[in-house]
Amino acid sequence: MSDADRERWDSRHAVASPAVGPPDALRGRTDLLPAGGRALDVACGRGAVAVWLAAHGFAVDAVDVSPVGLAAGQELAAAEGVAVRWRLHDLDAGLPAGGPYDVVVCQRFRDPAHYPELAARLAPGGLLVVTVLSEVDAGPGPFRAPAGELRAAFDGLEELHHVERAGEASLVARAPLTGPGLSAPG
Ligand SMILES: C[S@@+](CC[C@H](N)C(=O)[O-])C[C@H]1O[C@@H](n2cnc3c(N)ncnc32)[C@H](O)[C@@H]1O
């Protein structure tokens, strides 16, 4: 990532303040979460989801390129009395080493090149929770997923929930008990 892009994210994280809560795709469906274990929040921003996962008993690794976002996450975790392992990392280099994870969340950060890695980091039976900007109801855009992208990318997982509307697409899916499931790159 360029310095200019990182600074742009830092400025966004200096003002925005999301409330601690589950990933959007799990709102009303938190029963899908495993009872506990390890969780990874990819591009965690200010850490609202990472802190929520930690408060629900997960050992959380939270990754982002923005020091400002991660500092906000640290403050949030301290205020909530939970521990999260914050990892400053540029995802342009791929996901950092780690896992397997019982939950992998990637919310509003889209890079299809990462899809195989997201699935590969899941423990057997682990839960994947992805939300991206979508072209559905919004039209084409440089950061938007074409219709069906998430389903096609993760078709080796058991789909539990999928929605594409109003410019967003979400998928909640479970890895097979025998290992990560992912279609071969096309
Ligand atoms: C739209 S925000 C989403 C934040 C959070 N997941 C949420 O749902 O609130 C996108 C996040 O991706 C991070 N990001 C963008 N490019 C990145 C990169 N190359 N490596 C790591 N993080 C990146 C930004 O710093 C930002 O926190």
Ligand as a Chemical Component Dictionary entry (heavy atoms), coordinates in Angstrom:
data_LIG
# 
_chem_comp.id                   LIG 
_chem_comp.type                 NON-POLYMER 
_chem_comp.pdbx_formal_charge   0 
_chem_comp.three_letter_code    LIG 
# 
loop_
_chem_comp_atom.comp_id 
_chem_comp_atom.atom_id 
_chem_comp_atom.alt_atom_id 
_chem_comp_atom.type_symbol 
_chem_comp_atom.charge 
_chem_comp_atom.model_Cartn_x 
_chem_comp_atom.model_Cartn_y 
_chem_comp_atom.model_Cartn_z 
_chem_comp_atom.pdbx_ordinal 
LIG C1  C1  C 0  -13.874 0.183  5.088  1  
LIG S1  S1  S 1  -12.674 -0.181 6.341  2  
LIG C2  C2  C 0  -13.430 -1.569 7.153  3  
LIG C3  C3  C 0  -12.990 -1.694 8.589  4  
LIG C4  C4  C 0  -13.692 -2.782 9.372  5  
LIG N1  N1  N 0  -13.462 -4.088 8.809  6  
LIG C5  C5  C 0  -15.175 -2.489 9.472  7  
LIG O1  O1  O 0  -15.979 -3.243 8.933  8  
LIG O2  O2  O -1 -15.523 -1.480 10.109 9  
LIG C6  C6  C 0  -11.367 -0.956 5.408  10 
LIG C7  C7  C 0  -10.146 -1.271 6.255  11 
LIG O3  O3  O 0  -9.173  -1.905 5.457  12 
LIG C8  C8  C 0  -7.899  -1.444 5.850  13 
LIG N2  N2  N 0  -6.988  -1.678 4.738  14 
LIG C9  C9  C 0  -7.077  -1.177 3.486  15 
LIG N3  N3  N 0  -6.064  -1.638 2.745  16 
LIG C10 C10 C 0  -5.312  -2.433 3.541  17 
LIG C11 C11 C 0  -4.121  -3.172 3.354  18 
LIG N4  N4  N 0  -3.474  -3.194 2.186  19 
LIG N5  N5  N 0  -3.642  -3.892 4.390  20 
LIG C12 C12 C 0  -4.273  -3.888 5.588  21 
LIG N6  N6  N 0  -5.393  -3.191 5.836  22 
LIG C13 C13 C 0  -5.911  -2.471 4.815  23 
LIG C14 C14 C 0  -8.119  0.029  6.173  24 
LIG O4  O4  O 0  -7.137  0.567  7.027  25 
LIG C15 C15 C 0  -9.492  -0.044 6.841  26 
LIG O5  O5  O 0  -9.347  -0.216 8.233  27 
# 
loop_
_chem_comp_bond.comp_id 
_chem_comp_bond.atom_id_1 
_chem_comp_bond.atom_id_2 
_chem_comp_bond.value_order 
_chem_comp_bond.pdbx_ordinal 
LIG C1  S1  SING 1  
LIG S1  C2  SING 2  
LIG S1  C6  SING 3  
LIG C2  C3  SING 4  
LIG C3  C4  SING 5  
LIG C4  N1  SING 6  
LIG C4  C5  SING 7  
LIG C5  O1  DOUB 8  
LIG C5  O2  SING 9  
LIG C6  C7  SING 10 
LIG C7  O3  SING 11 
LIG C7  C15 SING 12 
LIG O3  C8  SING 13 
LIG C8  N2  SING 14 
LIG C8  C14 SING 15 
LIG N2  C9  SING 16 
LIG N2  C13 SING 17 
LIG C9  N3  DOUB 18 
LIG N3  C10 SING 19 
LIG C10 C11 SING 20 
LIG C10 C13 DOUB 21 
LIG C11 N4  SING 22 
LIG C11 N5  DOUB 23 
LIG N5  C12 SING 24 
LIG C12 N6  DOUB 25 
LIG N6  C13 SING 26 
LIG C14 O4  SING 27 
LIG C14 C15 SING 28 
LIG C15 O5  SING 29 
# 
